[in-house]
Amino acid sequence: MLVLPTETPLPNLETTFAMKKNTCAHEAGTSTAQRHRNRAAAGISLLAVLIVVAVSWQMLFLPETRSEEGAPHAPSIMTVTDASARVVDWPVHMNASGAITPWQEAVIGGQVAGVRLTELLVETGDFVNRGQVLARFETEALRAEAAQLHAAVRQAKAQAGQAIANRDRALKLKEIGAMSEQDISQSVTDAEAASAQVESSQAQLTSRLLQLKYATVISPDDGVISSRTAKIGAVGSVGEELFRLIRRNRLEWRGELTVSQFGQAAAGQAVMLVLPDGGVAEATIRQVAPVLESQTRLGTVYADVISGSTARAGMYVQGRIVVTQRRALVVPATSVIIRDGHNHVLKLETQQKDVAKASLRAVRVGRRQSQEVEVLEGLIDGDRVLVQGAGFVNDGDSVKVVQAPIVVTPASVITHGPSK
């Protein structure tokens, strides 16, 4: 029996296309999900690595840090310097003010008239000696007049000699009666007039010679030229000012004192002058005015300024007169600190070698001189106080004390009243 092959039906194209489409979509969805799962796994792995690193760091370093924090720190000791309170004699000052002026100022003027000034040999500020030539006037006319007067004197002397001889002859003739009384009297008068003419001519010559001498202007004393008004070529007149001279270059301070201060001032007291440039000058009271000024009711003291400072005439300065000496307990000014608005010092008490305990102590201070201050209350002679570093140490702190270089400071002139 013959078996015929069965005819296979043709697939439906639409169905086939739909199936392929579904297959592709399924594959695409599967790929996207796979990628999300891979990313999640990578993130989890990275997080695990970070956790492991953090735990490892904590295990390695945290115990050491905790041990360091838990270990007690050794207290640090500050290095400071100290000084001892000591008793010294300090001057008691009386404050005043006044001007510095020349002790004596000489006015040098011309003593000739009608002649020109031809030479000026000094300037303002020059130091000159007694007898030194300062200026010269023209002398040609004066010399000519002097020569003329010399001749007049010789002529007058000759005439006087002749008149005296005539008088002598007349007096001899009077004895024998050979000459009248009138002629004899005339001869005597002529002789006296001739003698007077000689004296007059001689006086004129002397005056002219003095003018010739005064044509050379010289210094009357040692000193400093403080002013020069003379000019080359000016025609001089008698009494005209040419120079001013501070005699011996001496200056004086004229301090003005109140009524209460005036009774304490006396000759010989020392004065310290505070100059505008910050320097100081020393002076000594030479004289105290006998009366007070009627308008200001102030008394004046005259103090000689000792040379060697920058003091100049015309300065108006403060002066501190040393009235007396008074004992004072002093410490370095830098040892006094302000705490809660009051003055304190840190008193040191030795605990062991080079180590001391600082104890805050309230003090009352008084006068100040240079780099030291007077302590009125709170310390006794010999107490040790903290100096360098006082502002950084508290009450009860332990400090290491080192030796500071010794600085000797002269007594100053600055005075302050007591303060708390």
Secondary structure as GFF3:
##gff-version 3
##sequence-region A 1 420
A	DSSP	alpha_helix	13	70	.	.	.	ID=ss1
A	DSSP	beta_strand	78	84	.	.	.	ID=ss2
A	DSSP	beta_strand	86	102	.	.	.	ID=ss3
A	DSSP	beta_strand	105	109	.	.	.	ID=ss4
A	DSSP	beta_strand	117	120	.	.	.	ID=ss5
A	DSSP	beta_strand	127	128	.	.	.	ID=ss6
A	DSSP	beta_strand	133	137	.	.	.	ID=ss7
A	DSSP	alpha_helix	140	176	.	.	.	ID=ss8
A	DSSP	alpha_helix	181	214	.	.	.	ID=ss9
A	DSSP	beta_strand	216	218	.	.	.	ID=ss10
A	DSSP	beta_strand	223	228	.	.	.	ID=ss11
A	DSSP	beta_strand	241	247	.	.	.	ID=ss12
A	DSSP	beta_strand	251	257	.	.	.	ID=ss13
A	DSSP	alpha_helix	259	262	.	.	.	ID=ss14
A	DSSP	beta_strand	270	274	.	.	.	ID=ss15
A	DSSP	beta_strand	280	288	.	.	.	ID=ss16
A	DSSP	beta_strand	299	305	.	.	.	ID=ss17
A	DSSP	beta_strand	316	332	.	.	.	ID=ss18
A	DSSP	three_ten_helix	333	335	.	.	.	ID=ss19
A	DSSP	beta_strand	337	339	.	.	.	ID=ss20
A	DSSP	beta_strand	342	352	.	.	.	ID=ss21
A	DSSP	beta_strand	355	362	.	.	.	ID=ss22
A	DSSP	beta_strand	364	369	.	.	.	ID=ss23
A	DSSP	beta_strand	372	377	.	.	.	ID=ss24
A	DSSP	beta_strand	384	386	.	.	.	ID=ss25
A	DSSP	three_ten_helix	390	392	.	.	.	ID=ss26
A	DSSP	beta_strand	398	402	.	.	.	ID=ss27
###
